[in-house]
Amino acid sequence: MTKATVLFIAHAPSPNTLALRDAACVSITRDSDVRLITKSPFDCTHEDALAADGIIIGTTENIGAMAGATKDFFDRSYNQLLDVTAGKPVAVYIRAGLDGTGTKLGVSAIITGLRWRLVADPLILKGEWQDDFTDAAAELALTLAAGVELGLY
Ligand SMILES: Cc1cc2nc3c(=O)[nH]c(=O)nc-3n(C[C@H](O)[C@H](O)[C@H](O)COP(=O)(O)O)c2cc1C
């Protein structure tokens, strides 16, 4: 049987965000049996999203909004994904130095527009870095992957 595909659109411009990305990848690879494709948003195309059974978005907050890298993916892909990807399960985590609210609003608006299905409220990892942020990102990522694998969504 063909494995379900999870696309992980991970913006990871710093050691901490790389740790989030890597923890999510390790968790999915160890505890689920999906085909995991991890890419920088700059390298993602609408074809990647079309081919995925579920999507994880990891982004930073910069200047009160989602990272430009993450927005660039949506800028290039939104129209091609509109109407043809409704119901796509998606999970979102946001690394924010201070806040995260603007990013949550912006990403949620795009997801609503595309009619994707958030499997959990966007996870905001904000403030001074805490070592257990990696566990939270890993748990969210595995929730999405395991659900996709089991056909729950
Ligand atoms: C140019 C710039 C703008 C930023 N703007 C925000 C912001 O508006 N809100 C916020 O919560 N954090 C902001 N940050 C902090 C980043 O979200 C944070 O540095 C990033 O998520 C990486 O996390 P780390 O510093 O723990 O590696 C900004 C960082 C940079 C470099």
The ligand as an SDF file (V2000), in Angstrom:
LIG
                    3D

 31 33  0  0  0  0  0  0  0  0999 V2000
   13.8070   41.0210   12.2040 C   0  0  0  0  0  0  0  0  0  0  0  0
   13.1290   40.2750   13.3030 C   0  0  0  0  0  0  0  0  0  0  0  0
   11.8590   40.6090   13.6650 C   0  0  0  0  0  0  0  0  0  0  0  0
   11.2070   39.9350   14.6950 C   0  0  0  0  0  0  0  0  0  0  0  0
    9.9350   40.2910   15.0140 N   0  0  0  0  0  0  0  0  0  0  0  0
    9.2810   39.6090   15.9740 C   0  0  0  0  0  0  0  0  0  0  0  0
    7.9260   39.9370   16.2850 C   0  0  0  0  0  0  0  0  0  0  0  0
    7.3200   40.8270   15.6990 O   0  0  0  0  0  0  0  0  0  0  0  0
    7.3100   39.2240   17.2570 N   0  0  0  0  0  0  0  0  0  0  0  0
    7.9300   38.2320   17.9350 C   0  0  0  0  0  0  0  0  0  0  0  0
    7.3190   37.6210   18.8010 O   0  0  0  0  0  0  0  0  0  0  0  0
    9.2260   37.8980   17.6740 N   0  0  0  0  0  0  0  0  0  0  0  0
    9.9060   38.5530   16.6990 C   0  0  0  0  0  0  0  0  0  0  0  0
   11.1910   38.2210   16.4000 N   0  0  0  0  0  0  0  0  0  0  0  0
   11.8240   37.1040   17.0950 C   0  0  0  0  0  0  0  0  0  0  0  0
   11.7570   35.8540   16.2340 C   0  0  0  0  0  0  0  0  0  0  0  0
   10.4260   35.3700   16.2010 O   0  0  0  0  0  0  0  0  0  0  0  0
   12.6940   34.7770   16.7560 C   0  0  0  0  0  0  0  0  0  0  0  0
   13.9880   35.2870   16.7950 O   0  0  0  0  0  0  0  0  0  0  0  0
   12.6290   33.5630   15.8520 C   0  0  0  0  0  0  0  0  0  0  0  0
   11.4090   32.9210   16.0080 O   0  0  0  0  0  0  0  0  0  0  0  0
   13.7370   32.5610   16.0900 C   0  0  0  0  0  0  0  0  0  0  0  0
   13.7020   32.1210   17.4130 O   0  0  0  0  0  0  0  0  0  0  0  0
   15.0500   32.0460   18.2690 P   0  0  0  0  0  0  0  0  0  0  0  0
   15.5110   33.5020   18.4110 O   0  0  0  0  0  0  0  0  0  0  0  0
   14.6870   31.4210   19.5600 O   0  0  0  0  0  0  0  0  0  0  0  0
   16.0250   31.2820   17.4540 O   0  0  0  0  0  0  0  0  0  0  0  0
   11.8660   38.8880   15.3720 C   0  0  0  0  0  0  0  0  0  0  0  0
   13.1670   38.5370   14.9870 C   0  0  0  0  0  0  0  0  0  0  0  0
   13.7910   39.2120   13.9710 C   0  0  0  0  0  0  0  0  0  0  0  0
   15.1830   38.8000   13.5700 C   0  0  0  0  0  0  0  0  0  0  0  0
  1  2  1  0
  2  3  1  0
  2 30  2  0
  3  4  2  0
  4  5  1  0
  4 28  1  0
  5  6  2  0
  6  7  1  0
  6 13  1  0
  7  8  2  0
  7  9  1  0
  9 10  1  0
 10 11  2  0
 10 12  1  0
 12 13  2  0
 13 14  1  0
 14 15  1  0
 14 28  1  0
 15 16  1  0
 16 17  1  0
 16 18  1  0
 18 19  1  0
 18 20  1  0
 20 21  1  0
 20 22  1  0
 22 23  1  0
 23 24  1  0
 24 25  2  0
 24 26  1  0
 24 27  1  0
 28 29  2  0
 29 30  1  0
 30 31  1  0
M  END
$$$$
